[in-house]
Amino acid sequence: MRLSPYFKLTEGGDSVFNVEAVKIKFGFGAIREVGAEARAFGMKRAAIYTDKNVAELEPVAIAVDALKKEGIDAAIYAEVEVEPTDRSFKASAEFAREGKFDGFISVGGGSVMDTCKAANLYATYPAEFIDYVNAPIGKAKPVPGPLKPHIACPTTFGTASECTGIAIFDFLEMKAKTGIVSPLLRADLGILDPNSLKTLPPLVRAANGFDVFSHACESFTARPFTQRPAPPDPTQRPLSQGANPYSDIACIEAIRMIGNNLVQAVNDPQDHNYEALMFAGMLAGIGFGNAGCHLPHAMSYAVAGQVKDYRAPGWEQDHAMVPHGIAVIVNSPAVFELTGAACPDRHIAAARSFGSEISDVDENEAGSLLGRRVIDLMKATGIPNGLTGVGYTEEDLENLTDGASPQKRLIDNAPLPVGREQLKDLFKKALAYW
């Protein structure tokens, strides 16, 4: 591969990467077209998945009205849990089975879209819940075939779940996050309407923005696809295939757009670019949907799954929760300090796109440079100061390490090998940054 020396062919490594395209409709007012799109998919009875908060907002009303105008019967499921669990996935699947729907519409954030994917899967191909869940926690059985049509209408911009074949949840008995991964889970269409972002509270915008950055930066600095072992069956090449020329293009632009817009979006809610935020999220979704994230996300699943009593402003306060974007970014500066040595030019390029001054930068400082820029923007947008900011102490390091260690799919996608002790050291360095 001559496009970049980063993709130098290696013995036993893959020489091919997949491009998984996603169909997107983007623009102000786009959600008003959901009815016509549902009709085109042949829907006559659709399930609308959302959560209790979003159910009261304009996007759901618009979607319901658009479906009615096309003569499509719609039933609303508003019981989606923010940061879903195996319990809530099972309940959503039961609703889908009983409703005998021929299509699905999700209106909400990543939790809603992921829940809708899971409901569609288990209603279409019933199985024991553990069967489709990622190994080593689950059996990782392949999805048997195509699902029913799903139109995803995000009302946040962080998760990019409309672009990916991933559904993430908290496995309650293990106090860990895991998920279900398959190209067949990907929505058939994403409808991205920037108007939907106008009601997001400031810290939610910050968490969404850092999730976008994390998707893009982790994918950009992931191990190259040429260092991942070539699959014995080419049809089973994983979604987390590693950095590749296609994902690079989307990732670096997503980093630039978030770097240019995030602080203003959080601190000046009357004057920020909703269109840029949503477009950056889409680009990052395309990027990590074709490359995969690595250590910050692997660590985040333990941070979210073992939460004690942290409650973030802007989210429901009736239960403890570390929102996903926060759970990811509190780990990132520590990770980049380590991974910078593996691909310094990529860490420097990411830092430049994120807004760092890079003149006369020594390659040995690449990871530190990127980490410092992340810390500066964390401070500027009200993100908690590392793991201590969300309620953890040094006494929690063993449990956090135990919780993150099973995330082999993500850990193996890092640009350098990371063992258990290194993982524990990363958690220790992530306790506080200032």
N, C-alpha and C positions, 0 to 999 in steps of 0.2 A: 504494500500500500504506500504510494508515494505522496499522498495528499498531506501527510505529516509524519515526521520521524517517530512520533509517539505511537504510530500504528505499525511499527516494524514487525514483520512476521516472525513468529517464534516456533520452535520445534514442538509439535503436538498442539499448538494453539490454533484457534479458529482463523480462517482466512476470509470468512463471509460474515456480513452483518445483515440483519433484517431491518426493513423500514415498515413499521406498523403505522399506517395512515389512519387518521381519525377524521370523520366528517364533522365540520363545524359551521355554524351559522352565527355571525358576530355583528353586533351593532345596536344602537339605541332603539328600543322598541321591538327587538327581535322576538321576545317571548310571545308577542301577539300572534306570531305565525305558528305556534305550536299545534293549533288545531288542524291547520292545513297539512302540516307534516305528519301528524298522527293519522289523518285520513289517508295520506299517501302510503303509509305503512300498513294500511288495511285494518286499523284499530276500529272496533265497534264498542268495546267495553274496556275502559282503561282504569288502572289504579294510579292515583296521584299520591306519591310518597312525599311527606314533608315532616316538620316538627311543629310543636305547639306554638312556638313563637312565630315562625315563618308563616304558619297557617293563617295568622291574622294580618299579614302584610299583603301589599298590592300584587306581587308576582303570582301568588296562588290564585287570587281572584281573577287576574287576567287570564291565567291558564285555564281555569274552569270555564270562563266565558268563551274563550276561543274554542274549546272542545265542544261546548254546547252548540255553538254556531255551526259546527260541522256535523251535528247530530250524533256525537259520540257520548255514550253513557260513561260517567266518571264517578268513581268512589274515592273519597279522600281517606288516607291513612296518615294521621297526624301524631302517631305515638313513637316516632323515631327518637331514640336517645342520642343526645349530643355526646360524642365519643362513645359509639355503640359498643355493646357487649354481646357475648354469645347468647345471653338471655334475650336481648332485644332483636338480634338477628332471627332467632327461632320464632319469636312472636310475629315478626313481619312476614316470615315465610308462611306461617299458618294463615294469616290474612290473605296472602296471595293464593294459596291453595283453595281456600274456601270461596274466594271471589270468582274463580274461573275466568280470569282476565285474559284478553288477547294482546295486551300491550301495557307498558309501564311508562309513567312520567315521573321524574324526580324533580322537585323544586326545593332547593335548599343548599346547604353546604356539603362538605365532603362526607359528613356522617349520613346525611340523607341519601346521597348518591350511592355510597357504599352499601347502605342498607337495602336500597332498591335492587342493586346488583345481586346481593345475596338472596333476597326474596324471590327474584326472578329465577335464579339458579335452582334453589331448593323446591320451588313450586313446579318447575319444568322437569327437573330430574331428581325426584325425591331420593334421599339417602340418609344414612346416619350423619349427624352434623359433622363429626370429626373427619369424615371421609375426604372432603374437599379442602380441608385446612392444611396450610403449609406444614411440611416436615421441618423439624423432628416432632413438633407438637401434634400434628395431625398426620393423616395418611397420604395427603397430597395426590389423591386420585385425579386423573384428568377429567375435565368437564366433558361429558359424553358427546355434546353437539351444540348447535346454535341455540341460543335462548330466544325468548319472545322479544319483539321490538321494544327498545328502551330509549326514550328521549330524555336527556339530562339537561336541566336548566339550573345552573349554579347561581346562588345568590351571594356567594363569597368568591374570592379570587385566589385563595391559597392552595387548596388541595389539588386542583386540576383533575379531580376524579372523573370528569367528563371525558378526559383524554386517555385514561388508563384502564387496563384490565386487572385492577387491584381493588380489593375490598378489605379494609382493616377494621379490627375489633379488639376489645379487651376480653381476654379469656379469664373469667372471674376466678375460677378455682386456682389458677396458676399465678394470678396477679401479674399478668404479662400481656402485651399486645402481640398479636399475630395477624394472619390474614389468609385470604384466598387469592390466588394469582392464576389468571388464564387470559389469553387474548380474547376468548369467547365471552368474558365478562364485560368487555368494553361496550359502552353505550353505542347505539347505532347512529346517534346524532347528538351533538352538544349545541344547545342554544344559549349563547352568551350575550346577555343584555346588561351593559354597564349601569343602566338605571337601577339595577337590583342592589348595587353597592351603597346607595346613598344613606341607608339607615344603619350601617355598621358603626358601632362605637369605636373610639380611638384605639384602645388596646387590641381590639379585634382586628382592626386594620393593620396594626403593627405585627401581630402574630401571623396574619395572612401574608404580609409582605415578606417576613423572614422565612416562612414556609416556601414561598416562591423562590427566594434566593437560595435556600437550602436544596431544593429540588435541582435547580440549575447548577449550582456550584459543586454539589456532590457528584452529579452526573458528568460534569466537565472534568473533574479531577478523579473520576473512577478509573480503575485499571482499564487499559485499552482492550477492546474486544479480541485483539490478537493474542492476548495473554490468557484468555479463558480457554480451557480445554475444548477442542472441537467436539460437538455432540455426536455420538454414534449414529443417532437418527436426526437428520437435519430438520425434520418437521418439529422436533422438540427443543430447538434452540430457545434458551430462556429469555423472558422479557428483560431481565437484568443482564443484558449481554455485554455491558461495559461501554466506556466512552467510544464514540465512533464519529466519523465525519458528519453524518446527518444530525445527530443530537447536538454536536458542538455548535452548529450554527444557531439553533434555537436557544441553547443555554447561555451563550455569551451575551446575546441581545437581551434576554430576560434579566440577567444580572445588571446590565447597564440601565434598563428601564426602571428597575426597582431602586437602584442606587440614585437615580435622578429624581425619583418621585416619592420615596417612602416617608422621609421626615416631614415634608409638606403635607402629605396625605394624612398623617397622624396628628400633626399640631395645628393645621389650618383647615379645618373641616369644611369651611365655606368656599375654599378655593383650591381644589385639587383635581387631578386628572383621573376620573374614574375609568375612562377608556384605556389609558396607559396601564393602569393597575390590572385590569382584567385581561388585556392583551399580553402583558408580561406573564401572568399566571398561566395563560393558554400555552405560550411558548415554552415555559418551564415544564408544563405537563407533557408536551410533545417530546421535549428533551429527555426527561427522566422516564417517560413511557417507553423510550427506545434505548436507554442506557442503564438506568437504575441508580438508586442512591446507595450510600455506604454508611460509614460509622456514625455520624450524627443521628441518622434515622434509627440505626440499630440500637443506639443508646437511649433514644427517646422513648422507645416502647417500654423500657423498664421505668423510666422517669414518670411516664403517665400511668403505668400499670400499678405502681407501688405508692401512689399519691397518699399523703397523710391527711392534712386538713387545709391545703392551699385552695383558695377560691379567688379567681381572677376577676377584676372589674370588667363588666360587659357581658359576662356569661351568667347562666343560672347559678344562684347561690345556695340551692337546696342540697347540694352535695359537693364534696371535694373533687377537684379536677385540675390537672395541668393541661391546658389546651395544647393541641398538637404543635403548632408553630413555636410556642414557647418551649415545650419539651424538647424540640429539636435544637433550637438556636442556643440554648444554654450550654450545649455540649460543643458547639462548632469551633470556637476559638482554640480550645484545647486540642481538638482533632487536627485543625489545620497546622498547628505548631508541629505536630508529628508528621503529617502527610506531605508537608511542603518539600521535604527532601526527596520524595519519590518522583515528583514532577514539578520542579520549581518554576519552570516557564509558565505552566498552567496556573499555578497559584498567583504568580505575578500578573498574568493577564486577567484573572478574575478580580484581583485587587484593583487594577486599573479601571476595569469596567464598573466596579462598585464605587469608584470615586477616590481611590488613593493616589497620592503623588508617588511616582515610581522612579524618578530620575536617580541614577547612580545606586540602584538597589542591588545589593549582593545577593546572589542566588541562595546563599545560606540563610538569608533573612526572609525568604519568600513566604513561608508559612506564618511567621510572626507578623509580617506586613498585612497579610489578609486577615489574620486574627484581630489585629489592632483596629482595622477598619470596621469589622463586625462589632467589636466592643464599643467603638465610638457611636455607632448607629443604635446599638442596644440602649446606651445611655440617653441618646437623643429622643428615643421613642417610648421610654418607660418600661422596657423589658426588665424583668428581675435579674439581679446580679448572680448569675450562675445557679447552681443547684441549691445553695443555701437560701437563695431568694424564693424558691418554691418549697422550702420546708425540709430539705435534707441536711444531714450532718455527716461527719467522717464515719460515724458508726454505721451508716447505711451503705458504705462502699461495697461490702461483700454481697449484700442482697441485690444491689443494683447491677453488679457484675454478673451474678447468677441469672438475673432477669434478662440481661442483654446477650449473654453468651449463646443462647439457642438461635439467635437471628443470623444464622449462617449465610443465608442468601445475600444479606446486606454486608456482613463482615467480609465475606470473600470478594465482594465487589470493590473493596478499598484498593488504592494503588500500591499498597505494600502489605505483607502478612502481619496480622495482629493476633497475638495470643491472649490468654486470659489475664495474665499479669499486666500486660500492656493496656488491656481494656480497663482494668481496675485503676491503673495509673491515670488514664484519661479522665475517669470519673473524679479522681482526687483533684486533678488540675482544674476541673470544671466546677469545683465547689464555689469559687468566687474569683472575680476578675478585677475588682476595684474596691 
